[in-house]
Amino acid sequence: MEAPRVEFKVLGPLEVAAGDRVLPLGGPKQRTLLATLLVHTNTAVSGDRLCDAIWGAAPPVSAQANVRSYVAALRKVINPAAGEDRLSQGHGGYQLRVLPGEVDLHLYEDLAARGRAALAGGRHRAAAGHLREALDLWRGGAFDGVAHHDALHIEVARLEESRLAALEDHAEACLALGESRDVIGLLQAEVARYPLRESLWAKLMTAQYHCRRPGDALRSYALARAALRDELGLEPGAELRRLHHAVLTGEPLPEPEPAPVCAERPADCWQPTSQLPSDTTDFVGRRLVLSRAAAVLDPATSASGEAPSCAVPVVILTGLPGVGKTALATRLAHDLRDAFPDGRLFVHLDGARGPQRAPGAVLADLLVSLGVAGSSIPEATVDRAAMFRSLLSGRRVLVLLDDARDEAQIRPLLPGTPGSAALVTSRTRMAGLTGAQLIDVAPFNDEESQDLLRRIVGSPRLAAEPEATERVLASCAGLPLALRVTAARLASRPHWQIRRLADRLADERGRLAELTVGDLAVRTSVAASYHGLTSEAARAFRAIGMLPSPEFPGWALAALLDSRDTDQATDVLIDANLVQVASVDRQGLLRYRTHDLLHVYAGERALAEEPLGWRRAAVARLLDGWLSRVRTAADRLIRRGAEEPVRGEAEDLVGWLERERTSLVTAVEFAAGAGYGTQAAELASAMEDVCHLRNWWDEWERVARAALDRARADGDPVATAVAQGSLARAFAVRGRVDDAVIRWAAAIEQLDALGEAHHAARLRTHRSFAIADRGMAELAHDDARAAAAVMSRLGDEHGQVVALRSLGFALVCRQREAEAVDVLESALRTAERLGRPLALADVLQLLAWAEICHGRFDRCVGHLHRALAAFRTVRHRPGEAYALLTLGRMHIALGPDQAPHALGPLGEAASIFTELGERRGEALASYWLGRTHAASGDPDRAEGHLSTALTGFRNLRMPYWAEQARLRISRVAPATPLS
């Protein structure tokens, strides 16, 4: 059956329809997420941007997880309705793919553009038709009823302005055609909503006068004048006054001034926008620098009287890291909001730490934020820059480029015409940017330093210890970063006397005398604390610089230092404010963090002072520590369940894994990037089981790719093939079986050629299970049988259990259930003896499925209860869902009277599959739900679920199940044509 056309409607209440069926879109936050994706169709939207759209500036801790859940729920609704994978997740974020004509907004914009072009060409009849058709698409306000924050609010405002402009253009076309009467009612409704919009009143007065209703026209003028005077204290503009005079005297109406036509511009209608970060509440000082920079950026603030220049003003704020350049630039940009009414754009360029943001990528983000559709953005950076300059031409926009690395990075991002301006912050003196005004940002003077400290710590506390306060201020030397760190330490330790901190800061010899302008001065500022450390603490600080992330668990530092006791060193670092306690778990174990700038400096000191051999050995110990812990976690999770703590950790396994999720992936990528090929391969191998157990699909792919890149770079054929196989398995669990099969074939062939029988057998086991119900059951059977033989010969009993389970599945897919039961019972006996709950649960679930075919329901129930208990012990959600699916199938097999009992487990399974984005499971759950409703005498629901299943099976290339779904549909709805 051909999938119905999908319609996405945003010009009114948000609605998605497939054929005659309106799709359920879920709750308010889920609808906001969909609305944001519809604003950026066919373009990847990052999770962070979606969080901003849904929660604004205060997202919950679980925001990213919630976003994944909302996307999964929408995929379940939209993808089956479209008959293909429309809502997907890729490298750059989440993407909603739409076809031409499916979004009412796109239809509207096309019709409006054609109408404006016709109007500009004097083709009034065509213009009126196009614009009337465009306006008829509106069913209310854009995204009506959708909760939104700044980004979507701007888009709603832009669309409303566009609608009003189209309405005015339509009225103008009708007036030119002599059809004034047709637009009077429409214009009256709009002036009631927008009484301050003079152009609407002008069109209404013109239409009323043409219809020989001068009294109505004069009454409209009186209403417009009253609204403008009451609300704004203004008299009507020149156009309304001319119309008023013409009506009073009976003269012909004046010709309206031609409106600018922007049909060819990339952005249909500009809306002022501000992307600036929030201003700092405790900002102090900087009056001289603010006035000097403002005079350059906004010549209107200067009293020089010089003629305006044709050049774009560019100010570069340069100075020490931590001197407050970003805070200063943000305050300045907020102060200049009236000078740049068309917008204030903000871009952070990551110049301090690589890799720097490429100008092309930055331009793409800027263009999208200015309303350019992703499909309209040129590919070449030079063309993107030209489009950006074109959009800013004739407007007054301030572009703030924060943390730039060099001239080449910012040149493509500068406006091209006067009126707009650029404000740049950088740690380097970019003298090569011709015409730019370079302004040095100096440390605070004494008054500014004390003001900042007082605002954070509080005046009473400082006044109680004036001498100690002066010593602290002197130690900070006016550097805002040092002042903020010191003030934060005092504020977070209200029981401390300021004298205690002043005494500690006094030991940092030579720091104040060595402060100068430039990066070297920043290093010297940090070095003042560094050189005051004990030798043990100094080495610990250098070791922290070798960590892949500035946040780390306590054991990681111990591994780097090859020491079991690092408490004394970390205490010294905390006292020096070089390290902070990031978190403390329920058992009192600490996690630390160092500031990014300090982390960079620590890494530089490690390179300069530690021998290469020591550094390599230290990092190897760190990676071995990660490997030991992840292996322990995976092994204990597979063997004994989720409650036992990891060695050296006092939390449950799942809690530890989730807490270290990002760190584990970072460790693999760090090992791969730093040339630790063996550790990268071993970590990736251990992570494969963890990712499989915890449903970390994105992380799995990242880890496998990192290991693959490292193995290829090292020229290691075995590691390359193993990583290729892991990546194939990651693809397979996400439904990309075709890609997986290609990678598996190459990897297995390579391992066979190298004589790596064990690795090859593992890959054959995984390939077998992935392809058995995808029309390749015979190859799956051969794979599993060969793998089981190798595992038996090598004495790998666990590997043999997994291979026999794959063999059993292949036999089930070939309708050889009796043989499958024999194979699976053999696997069961071994799994029970090994005591591996996951392997045991996998075998039990599949054995229960096979027993249903023989009508042995008592045995099936026993197997499923054990399987569910084991899956829940290891918290393996996909396995739990498949066990519930099997339970539902069993109820159906028991007959029509028992079929309704299937709805509970099948519904629960479907929810888990949707949450995980497990497309195969979703399709199977829909199929068995359809079977349940058919057995219960509800053909309409049966057909709906079966149709969804059929679409899913076809997309996943599961021919057997697709044919089963098609046959079942024909039985419940025999008149429905099936493609």
Order of alpha helices (4+ residues) and beta strands (2+ residues): beta-beta-beta-alpha-alpha-alpha-beta-beta-alpha-alpha-alpha-alpha-alpha-alpha-alpha-beta-alpha-beta-alpha-beta-alpha-alpha-beta-alpha-beta-beta-alpha-alpha-alpha-alpha-alpha-alpha-alpha-alpha-beta-alpha-alpha-beta-beta-alpha-alpha-alpha-alpha-alpha-alpha-alpha-alpha-alpha-alpha-alpha-alpha-alpha-alpha-alpha-alpha-alpha-alpha-alpha
